Amino acid sequence: MLQFVVSIVLFFVLFFGISFILNMLIRRTWVMAFLYPFIVLFIVDDFPISNYFTRPIWAFVTVWDKLFQLSIYDVFILLFGLLGTIVSGIVIRMLRKNGYQMF
């Protein structure tokens, strides 16, 4: 149970930080929230990324099956990563609205 809680916090903080830095650098608030589903695909699959280009139908069917085989704990951990990217976008918007100019 402790490992589950630590994983949730780790994914939230990790993706919040990555999203915050990416939002500051490229000045697009929601880019990481749109990229997150692709990151989840790369986390879930266990084959090279090149298979998405060389054998796309097989790759997407395989990763789709693996997504449905995830345990509820894994789903919660991944959802908190998505929540971290969304909270990062909200924080960046609030900071810009209040006059803070990042890069």
C-alpha positions in Angstrom: 0.0 0.0 0.0 2.9 2.4 0.8 4.4 1.7 -2.6 1.1 2.6 -4.3 0.8 5.9 -2.5 4.5 6.7 -3.2 3.9 5.8 -6.9 0.9 8.1 -7.1 2.8 11.1 -5.6 5.8 10.3 -7.8 3.8 10.3 -11.0 1.9 13.4 -10.1 5.1 15.4 -9.2 7.1 14.0 -12.1 4.6 14.9 -14.8 3.7 18.2 -13.1 7.4 19.2 -13.2 7.9 18.0 -16.8 4.8 19.8 -18.0 5.7 23.0 -16.1 9.1 23.1 -17.7 7.8 22.2 -21.1 5.0 24.9 -20.9 7.6 27.5 -19.9 10.0 26.6 -22.7 7.5 26.3 -25.7 4.8 28.6 -24.3 2.0 26.3 -25.1 -0.1 25.7 -22.0 -1.8 22.3 -22.8 0.8 20.6 -25.0 1.8 18.0 -22.4 -1.8 17.1 -21.6 -2.2 16.2 -25.3 1.1 14.3 -25.4 0.4 12.3 -22.2 -1.7 9.6 -23.9 1.2 8.8 -26.2 3.5 8.7 -23.2 1.2 6.2 -21.6 1.3 4.0 -24.7 5.1 4.0 -24.4 4.9 3.1 -20.7 2.5 0.2 -21.3 4.0 -1.4 -24.3 7.0 -3.7 -24.2 8.2 -3.5 -27.8 10.3 -1.0 -29.7 8.8 2.3 -30.9 9.7 1.4 -34.4 6.9 -1.2 -34.5 4.4 1.6 -34.5 5.8 2.5 -37.9 6.7 -0.8 -39.4 3.7 -2.9 -38.1 1.2 -0.3 -36.9 -1.9 -2.4 -36.8 -0.2 -5.1 -34.7 1.3 -2.5 -32.4 -1.9 -0.6 -31.7 -3.9 -3.8 -31.2 -1.3 -5.2 -28.8 -1.0 -1.9 -26.8 -4.8 -1.6 -26.7 -5.1 -5.2 -25.2 -2.4 -4.3 -22.7 -4.3 -1.2 -21.7 -7.3 -3.3 -20.8 -5.2 -5.7 -18.9 -3.8 -3.1 -16.5 -4.7 -3.4 -12.9 -6.8 -0.8 -11.1 -3.6 0.3 -9.3 -1.8 1.0 -12.5 -4.7 2.9 -13.9 -4.8 5.2 -10.8 -1.1 5.8 -11.0 -1.4 6.8 -14.7 -4.4 8.9 -14.0 -2.5 10.9 -11.4 0.2 11.5 -14.0 -2.5 13.0 -16.2 -3.8 15.0 -13.3 -0.3 16.4 -12.8 -0.1 17.6 -16.4 -3.5 19.3 -16.1 -2.7 20.9 -12.8 0.5 22.2 -14.4 -1.4 23.8 -17.2 -3.8 25.5 -14.6 -0.8 26.8 -12.6 0.9 28.2 -15.7 -2.3 29.9 -16.8 -2.8 31.4 -13.3 0.8 32.6 -13.2 0.6 34.2 -16.6 -2.7 35.9 -15.7 -1.1 37.3 -12.6 1.7 38.9 -14.6 4.5 36.4 -14.3 6.4 36.1 -17.6 8.2 32.7 -17.8 11.0 32.9 -20.4 
